[in-house]
């Protein structure tokens, strides 16, 4: 899947959770949504772009969630 499309979708999730006043809860919400509703392949592709620096347009909240909850989002076996 196209990294720009994944970034756009992840940022939409981030926009939804940005209304949460507690930043930790917001990061947890982003991570939970990605882990529960995105296919493993989509999550892996998002992280591949993130790790290679291609995801520079990710919203800060989404970047924080990806960094803080990597194992949870990718799954323990990833």
C-alpha positions in Angstrom: 0.0 0.0 0.0 1.2 3.5 -0.8 3.0 5.2 2.1 1.3 8.5 1.5 -2.1 6.9 1.7 -1.1 5.2 5.0 0.2 8.5 6.4 -3.0 10.3 5.4 -5.2 7.6 7.1 -2.9 7.6 10.2 -3.1 11.3 10.4 -6.9 11.2 10.2 -6.9 8.8 13.2 -4.5 11.3 15.0 -6.9 14.2 14.3 -9.7 12.3 15.9 -7.7 11.5 19.1 -6.1 15.0 19.2 -9.3 16.2 20.9 -8.4 14.1 23.9 -6.9 16.5 26.5 -4.7 13.8 28.1 -1.8 13.3 25.5 -1.0 9.8 26.9 -4.6 8.7 26.5 -4.6 10.1 22.9 -1.4 8.2 22.0 -2.9 5.1 23.5 -6.0 5.6 21.4 -4.0 6.0 18.2 -2.0 2.8 19.0 -5.1 0.9 19.9 -6.9 1.8 16.7 -3.9 0.9 14.5 -3.4 -2.4 16.3 -7.1 -3.4 16.2 -8.3 -2.2 12.9 -5.3 -2.1 10.5 -4.1 -5.2 8.7 -0.6 -6.4 9.8 0.7 -5.5 6.3 -0.5 -1.9 6.6 1.1 -1.5 10.0 4.4 -3.0 8.7 4.4 -0.7 5.7 3.7 2.3 7.8 6.6 1.5 10.1 8.9 0.8 7.1 8.2 4.3 5.9 8.5 5.7 9.4 11.9 4.0 10.0 13.2 5.1 6.6 12.3 8.7 7.2 9.6 8.8 4.5 6.9 9.6 7.0 7.9 13.2 7.7 4.3 14.4 7.2 3.0 12.3 10.1 1.2 14.3 12.7 3.3 14.6 15.9 0.7 12.7 17.9 0.9 9.8 15.5 4.7 9.8 15.5 4.6 9.7 19.3 2.2 6.8 19.3 4.3 4.9 16.8 7.4 5.4 18.9 5.9 4.7 22.2 3.7 1.7 21.3 5.8 0.0 18.5 5.6 -3.5 19.9 1.9 -3.2 20.7 1.1 -1.9 17.2 3.2 -4.4 15.3 2.4 -7.3 17.6 4.8 -9.2 19.7 6.0 -11.5 16.9 6.9 -8.6 14.6 
